[in-house]
Amino acid sequence: MTPLTMTEAELDAAYTHLCKTMTELGEARAPLFLARFALLAMVRIGDGAAVQRLTDAAAADIVDG
């Protein structure tokens, strides 16, 4: 399976939209939104091992930072 790629501009637009959506929802709802987003992304990715690798990479960036 060929991984999908996003241009830098597409990634920036998607991240901006994500941040604006969280701002609109408010700080108290952000964790629930992120959990829901993560579940939807996991389903879309459709590869349990890839999801685990991404989870570990995201956690490592926070723990090591």
PDBQT receptor file of N, H, CA, C and O in Angstrom, charges set to zero:
ATOM      1  N   MET A   1       0.843  -1.177   0.000  1.00  0.00    +0.000 N 
ATOM      2  CA  MET A   1       0.000   0.000   0.000  1.00  0.00    +0.000 C 
ATOM      3  C   MET A   1       0.888   1.240   0.000  1.00  0.00    +0.000 C 
ATOM      4  O   MET A   1       1.766   1.378   0.851  1.00  0.00    +0.000 OA
ATOM      5  N   THR A   2       0.663   2.130  -0.942  1.00  0.00    +0.000 N 
ATOM      6  H   THR A   2      -0.051   2.018  -1.633  1.00  0.00    +0.000 HD
ATOM      7  CA  THR A   2       1.427   3.360  -1.056  1.00  0.00    +0.000 C 
ATOM      8  C   THR A   2       0.887   4.388  -0.069  1.00  0.00    +0.000 C 
ATOM      9  O   THR A   2      -0.311   4.672  -0.066  1.00  0.00    +0.000 OA
ATOM     10  N   PRO A   3       1.761   4.950   0.772  1.00  0.00    +0.000 N 
ATOM     11  CA  PRO A   3       1.280   5.955   1.724  1.00  0.00    +0.000 C 
ATOM     12  C   PRO A   3       0.819   7.222   1.002  1.00  0.00    +0.000 C 
ATOM     13  O   PRO A   3       1.414   7.638   0.009  1.00  0.00    +0.000 OA
ATOM     14  N   LEU A   4      -0.230   7.813   1.511  1.00  0.00    +0.000 N 
ATOM     15  H   LEU A   4      -0.713   7.475   2.318  1.00  0.00    +0.000 HD
ATOM     16  CA  LEU A   4      -0.700   9.078   0.971  1.00  0.00    +0.000 C 
ATOM     17  C   LEU A   4       0.228  10.183   1.456  1.00  0.00    +0.000 C 
ATOM     18  O   LEU A   4       0.744  10.126   2.572  1.00  0.00    +0.000 OA
ATOM     19  N   THR A   5       0.433  11.167   0.630  1.00  0.00    +0.000 N 
ATOM     20  H   THR A   5       0.014  11.213  -0.277  1.00  0.00    +0.000 HD
ATOM     21  CA  THR A   5       1.293  12.274   1.034  1.00  0.00    +0.000 C 
ATOM     22  C   THR A   5       0.524  13.584   0.900  1.00  0.00    +0.000 C 
ATOM     23  O   THR A   5      -0.388  13.714   0.084  1.00  0.00    +0.000 OA
ATOM     24  N   MET A   6       0.913  14.530   1.709  1.00  0.00    +0.000 N 
ATOM     25  H   MET A   6       1.654  14.424   2.372  1.00  0.00    +0.000 HD
ATOM     26  CA  MET A   6       0.325  15.869   1.662  1.00  0.00    +0.000 C 
ATOM     27  C   MET A   6       1.449  16.841   1.356  1.00  0.00    +0.000 C 
ATOM     28  O   MET A   6       2.583  16.672   1.803  1.00  0.00    +0.000 OA
ATOM     29  N   THR A   7       1.110  17.852   0.589  1.00  0.00    +0.000 N 
ATOM     30  H   THR A   7       0.189  17.989   0.226  1.00  0.00    +0.000 HD
ATOM     31  CA  THR A   7       2.094  18.906   0.366  1.00  0.00    +0.000 C 
ATOM     32  C   THR A   7       2.245  19.703   1.661  1.00  0.00    +0.000 C 
ATOM     33  O   THR A   7       1.426  19.589   2.574  1.00  0.00    +0.000 OA
ATOM     34  N   GLU A   8       3.286  20.498   1.724  1.00  0.00    +0.000 N 
ATOM     35  H   GLU A   8       3.951  20.591   0.983  1.00  0.00    +0.000 HD
ATOM     36  CA  GLU A   8       3.497  21.344   2.899  1.00  0.00    +0.000 C 
ATOM     37  C   GLU A   8       2.322  22.303   3.088  1.00  0.00    +0.000 C 
ATOM     38  O   GLU A   8       1.892  22.549   4.214  1.00  0.00    +0.000 OA
ATOM     39  N   ALA A   9       1.806  22.841   1.985  1.00  0.00    +0.000 N 
ATOM     40  H   ALA A   9       2.156  22.641   1.069  1.00  0.00    +0.000 HD
ATOM     41  CA  ALA A   9       0.667  23.761   2.053  1.00  0.00    +0.000 C 
ATOM     42  C   ALA A   9      -0.593  23.041   2.544  1.00  0.00    +0.000 C 
ATOM     43  O   ALA A   9      -1.352  23.600   3.335  1.00  0.00    +0.000 OA
ATOM     44  N   GLU A  10      -0.819  21.823   2.087  1.00  0.00    +0.000 N 
ATOM     45  H   GLU A  10      -0.202  21.369   1.443  1.00  0.00    +0.000 HD
ATOM     46  CA  GLU A  10      -1.980  21.046   2.531  1.00  0.00    +0.000 C 
ATOM     47  C   GLU A  10      -1.874  20.708   4.020  1.00  0.00    +0.000 C 
ATOM     48  O   GLU A  10      -2.855  20.787   4.759  1.00  0.00    +0.000 OA
ATOM     49  N   LEU A  11      -0.674  20.332   4.440  1.00  0.00    +0.000 N 
ATOM     50  H   LEU A  11       0.124  20.268   3.840  1.00  0.00    +0.000 HD
ATOM     51  CA  LEU A  11      -0.451  20.020   5.846  1.00  0.00    +0.000 C 
ATOM     52  C   LEU A  11      -0.688  21.250   6.709  1.00  0.00    +0.000 C 
ATOM     53  O   LEU A  11      -1.324  21.161   7.760  1.00  0.00    +0.000 OA
ATOM     54  N   ASP A  12      -0.183  22.389   6.275  1.00  0.00    +0.000 N 
ATOM     55  H   ASP A  12       0.334  22.461   5.422  1.00  0.00    +0.000 HD
ATOM     56  CA  ASP A  12      -0.375  23.632   7.008  1.00  0.00    +0.000 C 
ATOM     57  C   ASP A  12      -1.855  23.993   7.097  1.00  0.00    +0.000 C 
ATOM     58  O   ASP A  12      -2.333  24.400   8.156  1.00  0.00    +0.000 OA
ATOM     59  N   ALA A  13      -2.579  23.847   5.993  1.00  0.00    +0.000 N 
ATOM     60  H   ALA A  13      -2.191  23.517   5.132  1.00  0.00    +0.000 HD
ATOM     61  CA  ALA A  13      -4.009  24.165   5.981  1.00  0.00    +0.000 C 
ATOM     62  C   ALA A  13      -4.783  23.218   6.894  1.00  0.00    +0.000 C 
ATOM     63  O   ALA A  13      -5.682  23.646   7.618  1.00  0.00    +0.000 OA
ATOM     64  N   ALA A  14      -4.437  21.945   6.861  1.00  0.00    +0.000 N 
ATOM     65  H   ALA A  14      -3.706  21.597   6.273  1.00  0.00    +0.000 HD
ATOM     66  CA  ALA A  14      -5.119  20.962   7.701  1.00  0.00    +0.000 C 
ATOM     67  C   ALA A  14      -4.844  21.227   9.183  1.00  0.00    +0.000 C 
ATOM     68  O   ALA A  14      -5.756  21.155  10.007  1.00  0.00    +0.000 OA
ATOM     69  N   TYR A  15      -3.596  21.533   9.520  1.00  0.00    +0.000 N 
ATOM     70  H   TYR A  15      -2.855  21.592   8.851  1.00  0.00    +0.000 HD
ATOM     71  CA  TYR A  15      -3.238  21.813  10.908  1.00  0.00    +0.000 C 
ATOM     72  C   TYR A  15      -3.919  23.088  11.400  1.00  0.00    +0.000 C 
ATOM     73  O   TYR A  15      -4.399  23.148  12.532  1.00  0.00    +0.000 OA
ATOM     74  N   THR A  16      -3.957  24.098  10.544  1.00  0.00    +0.000 N 
ATOM     75  H   THR A  16      -3.568  24.049   9.624  1.00  0.00    +0.000 HD
ATOM     76  CA  THR A  16      -4.638  25.345  10.902  1.00  0.00    +0.000 C 
ATOM     77  C   THR A  16      -6.114  25.092  11.163  1.00  0.00    +0.000 C 
ATOM     78  O   THR A  16      -6.673  25.615  12.127  1.00  0.00    +0.000 OA
ATOM     79  N   HIS A  17      -6.746  24.295  10.314  1.00  0.00    +0.000 N 
ATOM     80  H   HIS A  17      -6.292  23.870   9.531  1.00  0.00    +0.000 HD
ATOM     81  CA  HIS A  17      -8.162  23.969  10.497  1.00  0.00    +0.000 C 
ATOM     82  C   HIS A  17      -8.382  23.208  11.807  1.00  0.00    +0.000 C 
ATOM     83  O   HIS A  17      -9.341  23.477  12.531  1.00  0.00    +0.000 OA
ATOM     84  N   LEU A  18      -7.498  22.262  12.107  1.00  0.00    +0.000 N 
ATOM     85  H   LEU A  18      -6.719  22.043  11.519  1.00  0.00    +0.000 HD
ATOM     86  CA  LEU A  18      -7.572  21.501  13.355  1.00  0.00    +0.000 C 
ATOM     87  C   LEU A  18      -7.485  22.441  14.561  1.00  0.00    +0.000 C 
ATOM     88  O   LEU A  18      -8.283  22.337  15.492  1.00  0.00    +0.000 OA
ATOM     89  N   CYS A  19      -6.522  23.348  14.540  1.00  0.00    +0.000 N 
ATOM     90  H   CYS A  19      -5.873  23.432  13.784  1.00  0.00    +0.000 HD
ATOM     91  CA  CYS A  19      -6.337  24.285  15.656  1.00  0.00    +0.000 C 
ATOM     92  C   CYS A  19      -7.521  25.232  15.802  1.00  0.00    +0.000 C 
ATOM     93  O   CYS A  19      -7.971  25.495  16.917  1.00  0.00    +0.000 OA
ATOM     94  N   LYS A  20      -8.029  25.745  14.683  1.00  0.00    +0.000 N 
ATOM     95  H   LYS A  20      -7.664  25.532  13.777  1.00  0.00    +0.000 HD
ATOM     96  CA  LYS A  20      -9.188  26.642  14.735  1.00  0.00    +0.000 C 
ATOM     97  C   LYS A  20     -10.407  25.916  15.273  1.00  0.00    +0.000 C 
ATOM     98  O   LYS A  20     -11.180  26.484  16.045  1.00  0.00    +0.000 OA
ATOM     99  N   THR A  21     -10.584  24.669  14.873  1.00  0.00    +0.000 N 
ATOM    100  H   THR A  21      -9.956  24.207  14.246  1.00  0.00    +0.000 HD
ATOM    101  CA  THR A  21     -11.714  23.877  15.362  1.00  0.00    +0.000 C 
ATOM    102  C   THR A  21     -11.617  23.686  16.868  1.00  0.00    +0.000 C 
ATOM    103  O   THR A  21     -12.614  23.833  17.576  1.00  0.00    +0.000 OA
ATOM    104  N   MET A  22     -10.426  23.359  17.367  1.00  0.00    +0.000 N 
ATOM    105  H   MET A  22      -9.617  23.240  16.793  1.00  0.00    +0.000 HD
ATOM    106  CA  MET A  22     -10.259  23.190  18.814  1.00  0.00    +0.000 C 
ATOM    107  C   MET A  22     -10.518  24.500  19.549  1.00  0.00    +0.000 C 
ATOM    108  O   MET A  22     -11.117  24.496  20.624  1.00  0.00    +0.000 OA
ATOM    109  N   THR A  23     -10.078  25.609  18.989  1.00  0.00    +0.000 N 
ATOM    110  H   THR A  23      -9.591  25.613  18.116  1.00  0.00    +0.000 HD
ATOM    111  CA  THR A  23     -10.318  26.916  19.607  1.00  0.00    +0.000 C 
ATOM    112  C   THR A  23     -11.808  27.199  19.682  1.00  0.00    +0.000 C 
ATOM    113  O   THR A  23     -12.302  27.676  20.704  1.00  0.00    +0.000 OA
ATOM    114  N   GLU A  24     -12.525  26.908  18.606  1.00  0.00    +0.000 N 
ATOM    115  H   GLU A  24     -12.124  26.520  17.776  1.00  0.00    +0.000 HD
ATOM    116  CA  GLU A  24     -13.975  27.123  18.586  1.00  0.00    +0.000 C 
ATOM    117  C   GLU A  24     -14.697  26.241  19.605  1.00  0.00    +0.000 C 
ATOM    118  O   GLU A  24     -15.668  26.671  20.227  1.00  0.00    +0.000 OA
ATOM    119  N   LEU A  25     -14.224  25.015  19.771  1.00  0.00    +0.000 N 
ATOM    120  H   LEU A  25     -13.436  24.665  19.265  1.00  0.00    +0.000 HD
ATOM    121  CA  LEU A  25     -14.847  24.096  20.724  1.00  0.00    +0.000 C 
ATOM    122  C   LEU A  25     -14.535  24.467  22.168  1.00  0.00    +0.000 C 
ATOM    123  O   LEU A  25     -15.319  24.168  23.068  1.00  0.00    +0.000 OA
ATOM    124  N   GLY A  26     -13.413  25.105  22.391  1.00  0.00    +0.000 N 
ATOM    125  H   GLY A  26     -12.776  25.348  21.659  1.00  0.00    +0.000 HD
ATOM    126  CA  GLY A  26     -13.007  25.509  23.732  1.00  0.00    +0.000 C 
ATOM    127  C   GLY A  26     -12.074  24.495  24.378  1.00  0.00    +0.000 C 
ATOM    128  O   GLY A  26     -12.066  23.311  24.044  1.00  0.00    +0.000 OA
ATOM    129  N   GLU A  27     -11.293  25.008  25.310  1.00  0.00    +0.000 N 
ATOM    130  H   GLU A  27     -11.299  25.971  25.582  1.00  0.00    +0.000 HD
ATOM    131  CA  GLU A  27     -10.267  24.194  25.969  1.00  0.00    +0.000 C 
ATOM    132  C   GLU A  27     -10.838  22.964  26.666  1.00  0.00    +0.000 C 
ATOM    133  O   GLU A  27     -10.224  21.897  26.646  1.00  0.00    +0.000 OA
ATOM    134  N   ALA A  28     -12.008  23.108  27.280  1.00  0.00    +0.000 N 
ATOM    135  H   ALA A  28     -12.506  23.975  27.296  1.00  0.00    +0.000 HD
ATOM    136  CA  ALA A  28     -12.597  21.985  28.018  1.00  0.00    +0.000 C 
ATOM    137  C   ALA A  28     -12.989  20.834  27.097  1.00  0.00    +0.000 C 
ATOM    138  O   ALA A  28     -12.965  19.675  27.513  1.00  0.00    +0.000 OA
ATOM    139  N   ARG A  29     -13.351  21.139  25.843  1.00  0.00    +0.000 N 
ATOM    140  H   ARG A  29     -13.370  22.080  25.505  1.00  0.00    +0.000 HD
ATOM    141  CA  ARG A  29     -13.779  20.092  24.909  1.00  0.00    +0.000 C 
ATOM    142  C   ARG A  29     -12.647  19.576  24.029  1.00  0.00    +0.000 C 
ATOM    143  O   ARG A  29     -12.829  18.590  23.314  1.00  0.00    +0.000 OA
ATOM    144  N   ALA A  30     -11.494  20.214  24.065  1.00  0.00    +0.000 N 
ATOM    145  H   ALA A  30     -11.346  21.014  24.646  1.00  0.00    +0.000 HD
ATOM    146  CA  ALA A  30     -10.377  19.826  23.195  1.00  0.00    +0.000 C 
ATOM    147  C   ALA A  30      -9.947  18.370  23.389  1.00  0.00    +0.000 C 
ATOM    148  O   ALA A  30      -9.726  17.678  22.395  1.00  0.00    +0.000 OA
ATOM    149  N   PRO A  31      -9.818  17.870  24.631  1.00  0.00    +0.000 N 
ATOM    150  CA  PRO A  31      -9.419  16.465  24.781  1.00  0.00    +0.000 C 
ATOM    151  C   PRO A  31     -10.414  15.476  24.155  1.00  0.00    +0.000 C 
ATOM    152  O   PRO A  31     -10.007  14.486  23.546  1.00  0.00    +0.000 OA
ATOM    153  N   LEU A  32     -11.701  15.744  24.303  1.00  0.00    +0.000 N 
ATOM    154  H   LEU A  32     -12.032  16.548  24.798  1.00  0.00    +0.000 HD
ATOM    155  CA  LEU A  32     -12.709  14.871  23.700  1.00  0.00    +0.000 C 
ATOM    156  C   LEU A  32     -12.635  14.941  22.175  1.00  0.00    +0.000 C 
ATOM    157  O   LEU A  32     -12.725  13.919  21.495  1.00  0.00    +0.000 OA
ATOM    158  N   PHE A  33     -12.470  16.152  21.647  1.00  0.00    +0.000 N 
ATOM    159  H   PHE A  33     -12.397  16.982  22.200  1.00  0.00    +0.000 HD
ATOM    160  CA  PHE A  33     -12.328  16.319  20.202  1.00  0.00    +0.000 C 
ATOM    161  C   PHE A  33     -11.108  15.557  19.686  1.00  0.00    +0.000 C 
ATOM    162  O   PHE A  33     -11.197  14.852  18.680  1.00  0.00    +0.000 OA
ATOM    163  N   LEU A  34      -9.968  15.695  20.370  1.00  0.00    +0.000 N 
ATOM    164  H   LEU A  34      -9.896  16.268  21.187  1.00  0.00    +0.000 HD
ATOM    165  CA  LEU A  34      -8.752  15.012  19.924  1.00  0.00    +0.000 C 
ATOM    166  C   LEU A  34      -8.890  13.496  19.995  1.00  0.00    +0.000 C 
ATOM    167  O   LEU A  34      -8.390  12.783  19.126  1.00  0.00    +0.000 OA
ATOM    168  N   ALA A  35      -9.566  13.005  21.026  1.00  0.00    +0.000 N 
ATOM    169  H   ALA A  35      -9.972  13.584  21.732  1.00  0.00    +0.000 HD
ATOM    170  CA  ALA A  35      -9.804  11.560  21.135  1.00  0.00    +0.000 C 
ATOM    171  C   ALA A  35     -10.671  11.077  19.975  1.00  0.00    +0.000 C 
ATOM    172  O   ALA A  35     -10.382  10.046  19.368  1.00  0.00    +0.000 OA
ATOM    173  N   ARG A  36     -11.726  11.817  19.669  1.00  0.00    +0.000 N 
ATOM    174  H   ARG A  36     -11.962  12.654  20.162  1.00  0.00    +0.000 HD
ATOM    175  CA  ARG A  36     -12.611  11.453  18.561  1.00  0.00    +0.000 C 
ATOM    176  C   ARG A  36     -11.869  11.527  17.235  1.00  0.00    +0.000 C 
ATOM    177  O   ARG A  36     -12.012  10.647  16.386  1.00  0.00    +0.000 OA
ATOM    178  N   PHE A  37     -11.078  12.578  17.060  1.00  0.00    +0.000 N 
ATOM    179  H   PHE A  37     -10.962  13.293  17.749  1.00  0.00    +0.000 HD
ATOM    180  CA  PHE A  37     -10.291  12.718  15.837  1.00  0.00    +0.000 C 
ATOM    181  C   PHE A  37      -9.322  11.540  15.689  1.00  0.00    +0.000 C 
ATOM    182  O   PHE A  37      -9.173  10.981  14.602  1.00  0.00    +0.000 OA
ATOM    183  N   ALA A  38      -8.671  11.173  16.788  1.00  0.00    +0.000 N 
ATOM    184  H   ALA A  38      -8.792  11.627  17.671  1.00  0.00    +0.000 HD
ATOM    185  CA  ALA A  38      -7.718  10.063  16.746  1.00  0.00    +0.000 C 
ATOM    186  C   ALA A  38      -8.407   8.759  16.346  1.00  0.00    +0.000 C 
ATOM    187  O   ALA A  38      -7.881   8.001  15.531  1.00  0.00    +0.000 OA
ATOM    188  N   LEU A  39      -9.582   8.498  16.918  1.00  0.00    +0.000 N 
ATOM    189  H   LEU A  39     -10.009   9.114  17.580  1.00  0.00    +0.000 HD
ATOM    190  CA  LEU A  39     -10.306   7.278  16.559  1.00  0.00    +0.000 C 
ATOM    191  C   LEU A  39     -10.677   7.263  15.075  1.00  0.00    +0.000 C 
ATOM    192  O   LEU A  39     -10.528   6.242  14.405  1.00  0.00    +0.000 OA
ATOM    193  N   LEU A  40     -11.156   8.391  14.570  1.00  0.00    +0.000 N 
ATOM    194  H   LEU A  40     -11.276   9.221  15.115  1.00  0.00    +0.000 HD
ATOM    195  CA  LEU A  40     -11.495   8.471  13.150  1.00  0.00    +0.000 C 
ATOM    196  C   LEU A  40     -10.252   8.275  12.276  1.00  0.00    +0.000 C 
ATOM    197  O   LEU A  40     -10.319   7.610  11.242  1.00  0.00    +0.000 OA
ATOM    198  N   ALA A  41      -9.131   8.848  12.686  1.00  0.00    +0.000 N 
ATOM    199  H   ALA A  41      -9.076   9.388  13.526  1.00  0.00    +0.000 HD
ATOM    200  CA  ALA A  41      -7.881   8.694  11.938  1.00  0.00    +0.000 C 
ATOM    201  C   ALA A  41      -7.408   7.245  11.958  1.00  0.00    +0.000 C 
ATOM    202  O   ALA A  41      -6.926   6.739  10.945  1.00  0.00    +0.000 OA
ATOM    203  N   MET A  42      -7.540   6.569  13.108  1.00  0.00    +0.000 N 
ATOM    204  H   MET A  42      -7.931   6.980  13.931  1.00  0.00    +0.000 HD
ATOM    205  CA  MET A  42      -7.144   5.163  13.200  1.00  0.00    +0.000 C 
ATOM    206  C   MET A  42      -7.939   4.305  12.225  1.00  0.00    +0.000 C 
ATOM    207  O   MET A  42      -7.382   3.441  11.549  1.00  0.00    +0.000 OA
ATOM    208  N   VAL A  43      -9.240   4.550  12.159  1.00  0.00    +0.000 N 
ATOM    209  H   VAL A  43      -9.693   5.252  12.709  1.00  0.00    +0.000 HD
ATOM    210  CA  VAL A  43     -10.092   3.808  11.233  1.00  0.00    +0.000 C 
ATOM    211  C   VAL A  43      -9.657   4.082   9.802  1.00  0.00    +0.000 C 
ATOM    212  O   VAL A  43      -9.576   3.161   8.989  1.00  0.00    +0.000 OA
ATOM    213  N   ARG A  44      -9.379   5.341   9.491  1.00  0.00    +0.000 N 
ATOM    214  H   ARG A  44      -9.446   6.089  10.151  1.00  0.00    +0.000 HD
ATOM    215  CA  ARG A  44      -8.975   5.705   8.128  1.00  0.00    +0.000 C 
ATOM    216  C   ARG A  44      -7.618   5.089   7.779  1.00  0.00    +0.000 C 
ATOM    217  O   ARG A  44      -7.423   4.628   6.654  1.00  0.00    +0.000 OA
ATOM    218  N   ILE A  45      -6.677   5.076   8.734  1.00  0.00    +0.000 N 
ATOM    219  H   ILE A  45      -6.836   5.451   9.648  1.00  0.00    +0.000 HD
ATOM    220  CA  ILE A  45      -5.359   4.488   8.489  1.00  0.00    +0.000 C 
ATOM    221  C   ILE A  45      -5.499   2.996   8.231  1.00  0.00    +0.000 C 
ATOM    222  O   ILE A  45      -4.880   2.453   7.316  1.00  0.00    +0.000 OA
ATOM    223  N   GLY A  46      -6.320   2.340   9.045  1.00  0.00    +0.000 N 
ATOM    224  H   GLY A  46      -6.823   2.782   9.788  1.00  0.00    +0.000 HD
ATOM    225  CA  GLY A  46      -6.631   0.933   8.801  1.00  0.00    +0.000 C 
ATOM    226  C   GLY A  46      -5.487  -0.042   8.988  1.00  0.00    +0.000 C 
ATOM    227  O   GLY A  46      -5.515  -1.138   8.427  1.00  0.00    +0.000 OA
ATOM    228  N   ASP A  47      -4.493   0.330   9.756  1.00  0.00    +0.000 N 
ATOM    229  H   ASP A  47      -4.471   1.220  10.212  1.00  0.00    +0.000 HD
ATOM    230  CA  ASP A  47      -3.320  -0.528   9.973  1.00  0.00    +0.000 C 
ATOM    231  C   ASP A  47      -2.933  -0.410  11.439  1.00  0.00    +0.000 C 
ATOM    232  O   ASP A  47      -2.343   0.586  11.856  1.00  0.00    +0.000 OA
ATOM    233  N   GLY A  48      -3.270  -1.437  12.220  1.00  0.00    +0.000 N 
ATOM    234  H   GLY A  48      -3.749  -2.246  11.881  1.00  0.00    +0.000 HD
ATOM    235  CA  GLY A  48      -3.034  -1.400  13.660  1.00  0.00    +0.000 C 
ATOM    236  C   GLY A  48      -1.583  -1.157  14.039  1.00  0.00    +0.000 C 
ATOM    237  O   GLY A  48      -1.293  -0.398  14.963  1.00  0.00    +0.000 OA
ATOM    238  N   ALA A  49      -0.678  -1.802  13.324  1.00  0.00    +0.000 N 
ATOM    239  H   ALA A  49      -0.914  -2.419  12.573  1.00  0.00    +0.000 HD
ATOM    240  CA  ALA A  49       0.746  -1.634  13.631  1.00  0.00    +0.000 C 
ATOM    241  C   ALA A  49       1.197  -0.202  13.348  1.00  0.00    +0.000 C 
ATOM    242  O   ALA A  49       1.969   0.368  14.119  1.00  0.00    +0.000 OA
ATOM    243  N   ALA A  50       0.724   0.376  12.254  1.00  0.00    +0.000 N 
ATOM    244  H   ALA A  50       0.097  -0.088  11.628  1.00  0.00    +0.000 HD
ATOM    245  CA  ALA A  50       1.083   1.763  11.929  1.00  0.00    +0.000 C 
ATOM    246  C   ALA A  50       0.535   2.714  12.974  1.00  0.00    +0.000 C 
ATOM    247  O   ALA A  50       1.211   3.667  13.365  1.00  0.00    +0.000 OA
ATOM    248  N   VAL A  51      -0.690   2.463  13.432  1.00  0.00    +0.000 N 
ATOM    249  H   VAL A  51      -1.239   1.689  13.115  1.00  0.00    +0.000 HD
ATOM    250  CA  VAL A  51      -1.287   3.312  14.465  1.00  0.00    +0.000 C 
ATOM    251  C   VAL A  51      -0.464   3.229  15.749  1.00  0.00    +0.000 C 
ATOM    252  O   VAL A  51      -0.239   4.248  16.401  1.00  0.00    +0.000 OA
ATOM    253  N   GLN A  52      -0.015   2.037  16.119  1.00  0.00    +0.000 N 
ATOM    254  H   GLN A  52      -0.198   1.209  15.590  1.00  0.00    +0.000 HD
ATOM    255  CA  GLN A  52       0.810   1.896  17.326  1.00  0.00    +0.000 C 
ATOM    256  C   GLN A  52       2.133   2.623  17.176  1.00  0.00    +0.000 C 
ATOM    257  O   GLN A  52       2.599   3.250  18.127  1.00  0.00    +0.000 OA
ATOM    258  N   ARG A  53       2.753   2.552  15.996  1.00  0.00    +0.000 N 
ATOM    259  H   ARG A  53       2.374   2.043  15.224  1.00  0.00    +0.000 HD
ATOM    260  CA  ARG A  53       4.012   3.267  15.771  1.00  0.00    +0.000 C 
ATOM    261  C   ARG A  53       3.803   4.777  15.863  1.00  0.00    +0.000 C 
ATOM    262  O   ARG A  53       4.623   5.485  16.447  1.00  0.00    +0.000 OA
ATOM    263  N   LEU A  54       2.710   5.267  15.290  1.00  0.00    +0.000 N 
ATOM    264  H   LEU A  54       2.044   4.692  14.816  1.00  0.00    +0.000 HD
ATOM    265  CA  LEU A  54       2.419   6.694  15.367  1.00  0.00    +0.000 C 
ATOM    266  C   LEU A  54       2.144   7.132  16.798  1.00  0.00    +0.000 C 
ATOM    267  O   LEU A  54       2.572   8.210  17.213  1.00  0.00    +0.000 OA
ATOM    268  N   THR A  55       1.436   6.305  17.550  1.00  0.00    +0.000 N 
ATOM    269  H   THR A  55       1.089   5.430  17.213  1.00  0.00    +0.000 HD
ATOM    270  CA  THR A  55       1.151   6.599  18.958  1.00  0.00    +0.000 C 
ATOM    271  C   THR A  55       2.446   6.692  19.747  1.00  0.00    +0.000 C 
ATOM    272  O   THR A  55       2.641   7.626  20.525  1.00  0.00    +0.000 OA
ATOM    273  N   ASP A  56       3.330   5.724  19.545  1.00  0.00    +0.000 N 
ATOM    274  H   ASP A  56       3.172   4.965  18.913  1.00  0.00    +0.000 HD
ATOM    275  CA  ASP A  56       4.615   5.733  20.248  1.00  0.00    +0.000 C 
ATOM    276  C   ASP A  56       5.460   6.947  19.856  1.00  0.00    +0.000 C 
ATOM    277  O   ASP A  56       6.112   7.553  20.707  1.00  0.00    +0.000 OA
ATOM    278  N   ALA A  57       5.447   7.301  18.566  1.00  0.00    +0.000 N 
ATOM    279  H   ALA A  57       4.918   6.809  17.876  1.00  0.00    +0.000 HD
ATOM    280  CA  ALA A  57       6.230   8.453  18.113  1.00  0.00    +0.000 C 
ATOM    281  C   ALA A  57       5.685   9.746  18.720  1.00  0.00    +0.000 C 
ATOM    282  O   ALA A  57       6.456  10.611  19.133  1.00  0.00    +0.000 OA
ATOM    283  N   ALA A  58       4.369   9.877  18.776  1.00  0.00    +0.000 N 
ATOM    284  H   ALA A  58       3.742   9.174  18.440  1.00  0.00    +0.000 HD
ATOM    285  CA  ALA A  58       3.777  11.088  19.363  1.00  0.00    +0.000 C 
ATOM    286  C   ALA A  58       4.098  11.185  20.847  1.00  0.00    +0.000 C 
ATOM    287  O   ALA A  58       4.408  12.268  21.342  1.00  0.00    +0.000 OA
ATOM    288  N   ALA A  59       4.029  10.073  21.559  1.00  0.00    +0.000 N 
ATOM    289  H   ALA A  59       3.778   9.193  21.157  1.00  0.00    +0.000 HD
ATOM    290  CA  ALA A  59       4.333  10.066  22.986  1.00  0.00    +0.000 C 
ATOM    291  C   ALA A  59       5.811  10.363  23.227  1.00  0.00    +0.000 C 
ATOM    292  O   ALA A  59       6.152  11.089  24.161  1.00  0.00    +0.000 OA
ATOM    293  N   ALA A  60       6.675   9.818  22.408  1.00  0.00    +0.000 N 
ATOM    294  H   ALA A  60       6.399   9.228  21.650  1.00  0.00    +0.000 HD
ATOM    295  CA  ALA A  60       8.117  10.039  22.582  1.00  0.00    +0.000 C 
ATOM    296  C   ALA A  60       8.463  11.510  22.433  1.00  0.00    +0.000 C 
ATOM    297  O   ALA A  60       9.308  12.025  23.165  1.00  0.00    +0.000 OA
ATOM    298  N   ASP A  61       7.826  12.188  21.502  1.00  0.00    +0.000 N 
ATOM    299  H   ASP A  61       7.139  11.770  20.907  1.00  0.00    +0.000 HD
ATOM    300  CA  ASP A  61       8.088  13.615  21.303  1.00  0.00    +0.000 C 
ATOM    301  C   ASP A  61       7.691  14.418  22.537  1.00  0.00    +0.000 C 
ATOM    302  O   ASP A  61       8.329  15.422  22.854  1.00  0.00    +0.000 OA
ATOM    303  N   ILE A  62       6.657  13.991  23.226  1.00  0.00    +0.000 N 
ATOM    304  H   ILE A  62       6.139  13.176  22.968  1.00  0.00    +0.000 HD
ATOM    305  CA  ILE A  62       6.192  14.702  24.420  1.00  0.00    +0.000 C 
ATOM    306  C   ILE A  62       7.045  14.343  25.629  1.00  0.00    +0.000 C 
ATOM    307  O   ILE A  62       7.447  15.222  26.392  1.00  0.00    +0.000 OA
ATOM    308  N   VAL A  63       7.319  13.070  25.803  1.00  0.00    +0.000 N 
ATOM    309  H   VAL A  63       6.992  12.356  25.184  1.00  0.00    +0.000 HD
ATOM    310  CA  VAL A  63       8.087  12.612  26.957  1.00  0.00    +0.000 C 
ATOM    311  C   VAL A  63       9.524  13.120  26.887  1.00  0.00    +0.000 C 
ATOM    312  O   VAL A  63      10.086  13.543  27.897  1.00  0.00    +0.000 OA
ATOM    313  N   ASP A  64      10.117  13.079  25.692  1.00  0.00    +0.000 N 
ATOM    314  H   ASP A  64       9.660  12.735  24.872  1.00  0.00    +0.000 HD
ATOM    315  CA  ASP A  64      11.516  13.487  25.524  1.00  0.00    +0.000 C 
ATOM    316  C   ASP A  64      11.672  15.003  25.461  1.00  0.00    +0.000 C 
ATOM    317  O   ASP A  64      12.770  15.524  25.659  1.00  0.00    +0.000 OA
ATOM    318  N   GLY A  65      10.573  15.716  25.183  1.00  0.00    +0.000 N 
ATOM    319  H   GLY A  65       9.681  15.293  25.021  1.00  0.00    +0.000 HD
ATOM    320  CA  GLY A  65      10.648  17.167  24.979  1.00  0.00    +0.000 C 
ATOM    321  C   GLY A  65      10.708  17.911  26.212  1.00  0.00    +0.000 C 
ATOM    322  O   GLY A  65      10.774  19.140  26.190  1.00  0.00    +0.000 OA
TER     323      GLY A  65
